[in-house]
Amino acid sequence: MMKQTAEMITTCPCGCTSVHILTTPRARFYCHCTICQAVSRQAYADDCLQLASNVHISDESKIEFRSYKSPPAFSRGICKHCQSPVIAFFSPMPFIRLAFIPSVNYPPAIKLPKSKGHMFYRHRVAEIDDALPKYEGYWSSQLATAAAITRSLFCHRA
């Protein structure tokens, strides 16, 4: 099992923004939605889940936060210098606040969890040949993501 408490610092590709994290990621997702494609400038976003209470942004003035859709929506933070994703916040319920951090921003030595699957796969740019589940539609993607988040919040072990 992965160690639950492992303090680390993630940085955007240019190194201007950093996020201090108190624990290892709880889950990982590949999202092919058109918003994630546009924000990440990739075929899909590869993000790791954290509880927002376990992250601290070193200098928020270096990050521009935007929501690209009506609530419930992610507040996505982009580095003002390199325009790369730094962190996204999402509150699925009033008492739960989640943070999604691009996997590429983690230090290379950190062992990241295996992805829970490909969400919004119908928007894929290219076929992905792996054994992970692929959720095509809106509701199947939402339900799979919600189930994975719920499991990671209540079943995360050290």
Secondary structure, 3 states (H helix, E strand, C coil): CCCCEEEEEEECCCCCCEEEEEECCCEEEEECCHHHHHHHCCCCEEEEEEEHHHEEECCHHHEEEECCCCCCCCEEEEECCCCCEEEEEEEEECCEEEEEEEHHHCCCCCCCCCCCCEECHHHCCCCCCCCCCECCCHHHHHHHHHHHHHHHHHCCCC
